[in-house]
Every structure is written in structure tokens, then in C-alpha cells.
Amino acid sequence: MAKIFYPDFFNDVFGPIMQPGSSGSFAGTSRVGRIAGSLLRDEVRSVEFCFNKSEEGRFKQLGNMMDDRGFLGGVMGFPTDDVRLFDAHKIAREKGISYRFVLGDRDNGHKGSVTITVSGKKEETASLIGASVGGGMTRIYEINGFALSWQSDTYGVLIEAIRKEGITEQLQRFELVWKQTHVETTLLTSADGRDAYFIELSEAPSKEELDSIFKGQKVILLPAVLPVVTKRNKKPQLFSTVEEWREVAKERKISFVQAAIEYEKASSGWKDEEIWDFFEKIADILNKQIHSLETIGYENALDTPLLPVYGKQWKKYLDRGNPLSDPLTRHILTHAYAVNAKLPGVLIVPGPMGTGGGYLFSALDALREERGFSHEKLVESLVVAAALGAIAYTHTNASGEVGCVGESGVCCAMASGAAAWLAGGDGEMVEHAASMALQANMGLCCDPIPGGLEFPCITRTLRAAVTAPMYAEMALTGIDPLIPYHECLQAIELQFRRVPKKFLCGNECGCNTTPTADKCRAFLTSQMQGNLQYHRE
């Protein structure tokens, strides 16, 4: 049977649970690196990360979003929530792992991907071509010369058919034994004529079980890196617009929020209690994130060369008295500056970009505290935000690839709709709030300045948080934004298809076209000196 794949609340929207940073550049790269490291049965002794020749601009930005540490830490097996990712270079050198990041002399045929070659102690070598495609999601295009398209949403078993005689019987036996967890088997052929089979499973077999069945074959077991693993009994997507979402609730005679829970049940196969427990876990992580500067002590939060802790300046400003903003806005900003601090060891949950969940929660929890809403209603609003995010990923790529509207814009839409629900609005008001937020962000490019100390990103993420109550209140007032939420998302996707990509995201758009941005890039290059390669003695 063919796999069913559509946006999931905990894979695509509120995920991955990770160390502070970009979900695409830090968490996604660590996942790709982790898969590369699993290609060997031996310990990795050397690794090369080769970037496409045509993507020199991306190569020159290496390190700005900690992608270098993500790749390298992933190869060493560090998951997205492992604080050791921050010290990946130091740990690799202590382990005696040689590594280098290079710009290739050609392209590998897959835009935005990296070719990773790993070698072990016993001279075993393996390679893959993979990419972080935004939001912590990955796509693997090739393993050891075998082309495939795998999103790491299942456990993968690559069988290189060294002995063709008997391979059919081995596969049949395996699929019979693993019938309940078997998802799909695909025949692969390399450019030089070799055959392999890629088996996808919802549970991981042991290496001993694989060896006992596939005797004489080369077997590689690959990890599923997503929290929700695709299963053979996954049901079709329950809704793809807010209107359909409301209809599901009406037809089944359930609440708007329960209809969102039913969406996730269809996707993950989890029970109601498991889903609510995971949302409680997310709320707990986000609550600790927005209070992290208070917890650690503002004076103990350390600036880094690439990121000052702006929250310390905000705290001093407030202590002087007579601030310009109202109490709710100040409350949101205090939380949001803690989110922006990105303190190592303080876990985060994206929504949709790396710190998006924290900015979203900054608005929601400040509203809860200022207006006396219940914790239960707060968690319900996270469910609403997750469903809005899933709808966003259904109609476009909620990432910087489509412009900052795909990141801070979608984050603001999720927060605004959730705030409307938190304040007592209904499903229609949720949609109106989300639509108005997206309309306000339409056309924004994604132009993070390499070495630019978080600019211009911080100006947009803080705005996403503080304006969410405004759009929620407009919806609660009864204002109709005319354009349905999903049509706004489709407009984002249409612009992405029509406009040259360089004007939507990267070094050739927005703030990155300024002379100051050129100076910042030079600063980043100086910071990266010595981190592009290491060779053990």
C-alpha cells in the first residue's frame, strides 16, 4: 500500500522538541547528520559535508544559524534536544573525528541538499544526499548511490542485494514476520546497475533480527527521527481548511477543539489521552522557555558574539520606570525576549520556525495571566494553533523559503487564531483572526543577516507576538477579513511560484542588500575561521 503523508501536529507544526535555534538550520541538519552517522556499523572517524557548487552563498553563511554544529553533532548521534550540539566542534575533536565542510565542484542534482560522506575505523565508507527542508523536516534523496525519497518518518531498512539468489524469499519472510509494522517496500536501482530494497516500518527491528533473515546481504538500519512515525493504518487527512474543520465538528456533533484532536488521531493513531498529554508536555516546555531569563537570572545570561541577550537591556529599561507600552504588551515582550535569548539547555518547540512556539506562547500565556483565563483553555488554544499550522503546511511551505510570511507570518496567524479561541471566540472568529494576521504579513521576504545579531528577525518575531491579541480582538469584534485563511495561504504559495526565489529568501533580498549586511557577513566569516575543518593527528 502507498504511504499517506500530510502535515502532523507534532512532526510539522509543534516539533521538534529541540535546543534553541532554527528548526530548519539547527534541528533539521542534526537529523540529516544523524541519519548519515547511522549508515556505518562502526564508529565514525571522518566525515565530509559537501555543498552544491551553485549554492556558494549558502556555504558562506555556514554557522549563522548553527547548521555546521547541527550537521556535525548529528553525525555523532546527538538528537535535536541534546545540549551537546552547541559544542559539536569541540566534542568531535576530542573524539578524534576528522571533518571538513567544503564547497563542491558540481551540484548533486538536489537543491538545498548536502552530500555527506562518512568513514569508520575499519575503512568502511558510506554516503547520502539529504536536506533539511524546513521546520525540522528532512528529505533523503540518495544513500550509497541508490536514489530514493524518504522523509525519515519511518524506520528504514536498506538491503543491498549482494546475493540476488534468495532475496525474494528473504523479503517475503521479513514482511510476513513484520506484517503489523510493515509500511512499504521499494525496489531501488543505482546508476551502475546495483539493486537494493528500501523497507519502511513503524517499529524498529533489531540488527540481529535483520541479520538472521537477510543472510549474505548488506543491511543498514536507519532511524525514524520524527516523534509521530507513519503507520500502515494511517487515515486520510480529516480537513484542509478551517471551513472543513468547522463542518467536521458540526457533522460529528463535537467541539471545534475535539475536531482538531480527531485530525491528529487520524494522522498518528494516538489515543485522545496521549495527544492531550503531549500538548501538556509542549505547554510545560514553552512555559519554562518564556520564563528562562527569570529562572537563570538576567545577570547570569551570557551574551555571545553572534547573539546578545536583548532581554537584559529590556529588563534595565523597565527598571528605570515609565515605559511606553501598556501592561499586556510589556508582559508579552518580557516573555518574548526570554525566547529570543536562546539559552543553551532550555528546550524549545518550534511553531512553525525554531522559536515560533515560544513567541506564540508568549502572547497566549500573557493573555492568560493578565485576563485570568484557565490553564485548560490555554492548552486548548495550543490545539487550535496546531491545527492552523497543519492547514498552513497543507497549502504552502511554512518556512523562510516562501518569505518571512511563511515563518513569522504563519506564527502570527497561529497565535492570533489561538488567542481568539482563548478569549472565548468560535471557529469562525479563529479563522478571521488568522486570516487578518496573514494578510498583514503578506509579501515579507526572509532576509536574516549572516552575523547580523538576530536582525531583522527579532523585529518580526516580537511583532508577531504583540499583535496577535490585536487580530484576535478584531475578530472578536465581528470584523470579517473577506479572504478565508486557506486562500491567504494559497496566495503565499502562488507568489512563491511566480517570484524569483532570490527575491523571497537569502542574501539578495531585503535587508541583506545593504552595505551594513556585507560587513556583518565579513564578521561571520571571521567567527567561522577554524571551524570548517579539523584533521586528527
N, C-alpha and C positions, 0 to 999 in steps of 0.2 A: 504494500500500500504506500501511496505517496504521503510524505510528511505534510502536516498542516502547520503553517507558521504565520503568526500575526503578533502584533505588539502585546506584551505581557506586562502587568503592573510592576512586577519585581525584577524582570530582566531588562526591559527597555526604559521604564519610567523612573521608578524609585529603586535604582540599582546602578552599579554595585555598591554594597557597603564597602567603604574604602578609606584609605588615608587621605588627608586633604590634598586636593589638586584637581586637575582636569580629568573628567571621566573618560574622555577620548584619548588625551595625550599621556595620561599617567596610568589610569586603571586599564584601559584598552590595550595599551602597549605591554603592560605587565602580563596580561592574559596571553597575548601573542607570544611573548617571550617564554612564558610557562609551557605552552604547547611545544615550542621548539626544544626546550630543555627535556621534555618527556620523550623525544624521539630516540634518545640513547638509553640503553640499559646500564650504561656506565656513567660515572660522574663526568660532567662537562669540564674539560680542561682548557678549551679555547673556543671563542665564538667571534663571528664577524657579522656585522649588521650593514648590509649594502643597500643604499638608497638609489632610486632611479635617477639616471643622468639628467633627465628633463626637469627634475624637482630639486634643483640646486638651491632655490630659495628656501624650501622646507629644510634642507640639510643645514643651511646656515642658521636657521632658527633653533636647531637642536639644543635642548637644555632649557629653553624659555618656559616650557610647560612640564619640565621634568620627564620628558619622553625618553631621554637617554637612561635615566635611572629606572624607569618602568620596564623598558626592554631588558636591561641587564639584570635587574632584580628578578624579573620573571623567569629568565633562563636558569637562575639559581633556585627556582621553585617558590619564590615569595608570592603569596596571594595578594589580592588588592587591599586587604586590611592589615597587612604586615608592615609595621613601622620600620623594619629594616630596609624597605625600599628607598628611604631617604639616604641611606649610607651604602647604596649598591656598589659604587665605585670602590670605596674603602674595603668592603667585605670581599669583593671579587679579588682584589689584590692580596688580601690576607689569605684567601683560599688558593692563591697561585693560579688564578684563571686569567689567561691572556685574552684580551678583547680589543676590538677596534671598530669604529664607526667610519664608513667610507662612502664616498660618492662614486657610484658605478660608472663604467664607461658605456653603458647602454641601459635601456629600460627593460624591465622584466615582463611587460605586457599588462600590468595591473596598476592603474593609477593609485597613488597614495599608499602603496604597499612597500614592504621591505623584504629583501631576501636574507634569511638568517641561516648561517652555516655553523653547525656545532660539531666539535670533535671531542672524543673521550680519551681516557688513559690508554685504552687498548687499540688506538688508532682507528676506532670506529668513527665514521663521519655521516652526518645526515643534514638535510636542509629542508626548508619550507619557504614558501612565499605567502605572506599574510599581511593583513591590515587591520588597524583599529578604525572602525567605520563610524564612530561617534557614540556617545552615551555609554561607553564601556563595552559596546558590542564589537565583535570581531568577525572577520571572514578569512578563512584559509583557502587559498587558491591552488596550492601545489605542495605536495610532500614527496621528497625524493624523486622528483621528476614526474609524478603522477598528478594530473590535473583533477581538481575536484572543487566543489563549492560547499563549504561546511562552516556553520556559524557557531560551532562549539557548544551547541545547545543539547548535545547528546554525548554519551561516551563513544569514542571512535576506536575501531579496531582495524588497522591496516594490515592486510595479509598480502605480502609479496609472494606470488606463486612461483617459488623456486622449483618445486616439483609439481608439474601440471597434472601428472597422473595421480588420481585420487582426490584432487582438490574439490571436485563437485560433491563427492560423498562427505568430505570433511565439512563443507559448508552446510549441507543438509542436516548432518548430525548436530552441528552447532545451533542452527536455527530451531531445531526440534527441542534441544535442551534448554535454550533461552527463549522459547516461544513467547512467554509472557512479557518479556522486556525487549524483544527484538523490534526495532522500528523500521529499518530499511537496509538493504544491501545493494551496493552499486559496483558494477564492473568498471575498472579503470585500465587504461592502456597508456603507457608512456610514449614519448616521441620516438624512442629507439625500439619500440615493439614489445616491451615487457608488460605482463599482465599483473594486476593486483585487484583485490576486492576490499571495498570500504564498507564495514558493518557498523551501523549505528544502533545504540542500545540506551535504554532509560536507566539501567543499573550497570555498574562496572563488574565484569568478570575478573577473577584473579589471573595473574600471569601464569600460574601453574595450570589452571583450567584451560587456558588458551593453548599452552604448550602441549597438553595431553591430547587435544583434538587436532591441532594443526602441526603435527609432527613433520619435520623436514621443510617447513615454510618459515619465512622471516615474518615475525609477528610484532607489531608495535601497538601498544595500548595508549590511547590519548584521553586526557581528562575532559569531562564536561565542566566548563568554567562558569556556567550560569546557575543561579540558585533554583530556577524552575527548569527542570530537564524535560525536553519534549518526549511525550509518551505516545504509544501506538493508538491509544483510545482518546487522544485529544479531540475535542469537539470543535465545530466551526465557530468563527467569531460571532458573538452574540449581537453586537451592534457596532456601527462605524460612524454614527452621527449622534448628536445629543437628542435629536428628534426620535431616532430609533430607540435610543436609551429610554426615553420617556414612554414610548409605546410598549416596550418590554415590561416596564413597571406597571403600566395600565392593564395590559393583557393578562399578566400573571397575578395581578392584584397584590403586588408587593411594593415596598417603598422604593423611592428613587435610589437610595443608597444600597438597598438589598439587590437591586437590579445590577449595580456595579459589582457587587460581591459575586453574583451569578456569572458575570463576564469572566472573572478570574477563576471561578470554579471550572468553567468550560475550558479555559486555557491550561490551567495547571493540574486539574484533577484533585486539588486540595479540598479539604472539608472547610466549612464555614469557620470553625474554631481555629484551624491552622492559619487561615487568611487573616482573621482578626488579630491573632497573636503576633503575626508578622508585622501588621500595621502598628501594633503596640510597641514592638521592638524598634521600628523605624522612628516612632514618636519619641521614644526614650533616647535614641542616638541623637536625633535632631535637638532635643531639649538640652542635652549635655553640650552640644556644639554651640548653641546660641548663648549659653552661659559660661563658655570655656574661659573667657578672659577674667570673669569674676572668680571662677574656681581656682585658676592658676595664680591669680593676682596680676593686675596690669603691669606692675613693675617687674614681674618675672617673665613676661613675654618678650622674647628676643627678636629684634629686627634681623633681617638677612640682607645681603647685598642686592637681592632681586625682589624683596618684599618687605617694606617697612610695616610695622603693626600700627595701622592708622587708628585703631581703636584707642591707643594710648593718647593720641592727640585729641580725639573726641572726648575722652574722659576729662582731660585737663580743661578743655573748652567748657564742658558742663559745670565743672567745679568752680569756674570763675563766675558763674551765675548769669542770669538774664539771656538765655538762649532765644533764638528767633522762632524756633519751631514749637508746635503745640505738643502736649504730653504724649499723645498716641504716636505721633511721628518720631519723637525723641525715643520712645520705648522701642519702636521698630528699628531705628537706627542703631541703638545700643546693641541689640541682638545681632543686627546685620554686620556691624563692624567686628564682632567676635567671629562671625562666619568668615569674613574676609581675612582674618588673621592666619587661618590655615595652620594651626598649631600641630606639629607632628605628634602623633599618638592620640589625637582627638578624632574619632571616627566621624565620617560624613556619609550622607546619602544623596546622590545626585537627584535632580528633578527640574529639567532634563540634563542640564550641564552639571559639572562636578559639584559646585557649591550651591546649585539651584535649589535643592531641597532645603538647605539651611536658610536661604533668603526667603523662600516661600513660607517656611515655618516661623521665621522672624515676624512676619506680618500676622500670621494666624495666632501665634501664641501671645503676641502683644495685644491683639484684639480680645482674646480670651481673658487675659489678666485685667485689661482696662474696662471691659464691659461685663465681666462676670459670667461668661459662657462656660459650660461644663467641659470636663475632660472628654467625656463620651462624645459630645458634639464636635470637639476638636479632632478626634480620631476619625469621625465620620467625614469631616471636611478633607482629611488626607485621602480617604477613599474616593471622594469626588474629584480631587486633584489628580489622582492616579488615572481615573477613567478619562478625564480631559486630556491627560498626557498620552494615553493609549490611542485616543482618537487623533491626536496630533501626529503621532508616528504612523498612523494608518494612511494619512493623506500627504505627508511630506516627510523629509528627514529633519527631525527636530534637533539640528546641530548647527554649528557655525558654517557648515558647507553652504547652506542656503542664505547665510547672513546672520547677523546677531538676532534678528527676529526669530530665528529658529532656536535660539538659546534664551536670552533674557526676555524675548517677546513671548515665547511659549511659557516660560517660567511665570511671567506676569499674568498670563491668561489663566494658568492653573491656579495661581494664588488668588486671583480676582474671583473666579468661579467658586473656589473653596470658601473664600471669605463671605460670599453671598449666601452660601449654604449655612455657614457657621452662624450668621446673623438672622437666620430664620427664613431665608428665601426658598423658592421652589425650583424645580428643574429648569423651568423657562428662564428664571432670573439668573441661574447659574450660567446658562448659555449666553444670555445677554451680557453679563459681566465679562466672560471670557472673550467674547467677540469684540467688545469695545477695547479691551486691553490689546488684543492682536492688531486691531485697526490702528491704534496709536503707535505701534512698533513697526508697522509695515515699511519696508524699504531700508531698514538699518543694515549696514554691512558688518561683517565680522573682521575687525582690524586690530587684534591685540598687538601692541608694540613689543617686539622682542627686546627684552631688557628694559621695558618701559614701566616697571614698578606697578604693574596691575592696571595701567591706563591703556585705553579708555574704558576697560571692562567694568571697573568699580563704579563708574558714573552711571552705568546702565543697570547693573545688578541692584544697587541701592535704590534706584528709581523704580525698578520692578517691585521691590518690597513695599516702598512707601506709597505707591499709587494704587496698589491692589485694593485697599479699603475704598478709595475714591470710585473705582469702576464698579465695585460691589454695591456701593451706595447709589450710584446712578441706576443700576439695575433694580435695586430695591425701591427706588423712586417710581419705577414704571417706565423708564425711558427705553425705547426699542431701537437697537442699533441697526436695524434693517437687514444686515447681512448675517446669515447663520454662521456659527463658529466654523463648521467644516468648509464652507465656501471661502472663508478667510484663509484657511489652511491650504486649500486648493489654489488660491491666488499666490501664496508663497511658493508653491511648487511650480506654478506656471512661470513666475518670474525667474526662478532658478533655471528653468529650461530655456528661457529666452535670452537671458543676460549672460554675457561672457563671465566665466567663473572668476576671473581675476578681479572683477569689479564687485564681487559679492563677499569674498573672503581671501585674506592673505596680505602680502606686502605691497600690493599695487592698488589698494583702495583705502578710502577714509583717512584716518589719522596717520597711517603708515606712509603716506605720500609727503609728509612734512620733513624738512631738514632735521628737526629735532629727533624724529624717529630714526633717521640714519645714524645719528650719534648714539642713540640707545642700542642699535644693532651692533655697533662697534664695541660698546660696553659689554654686551652679552658675549661677543666673541672673545674678549679678554677674560671673562669669567670662565669660559669653557676650555681655555688653554690647559692641556694636560689631562683632560677628561675624555678625549676622543679615542685614545688607545693606551693600552698597557701590555707589556710583554714580560712574562715572568723570566727570571734569570735561569 
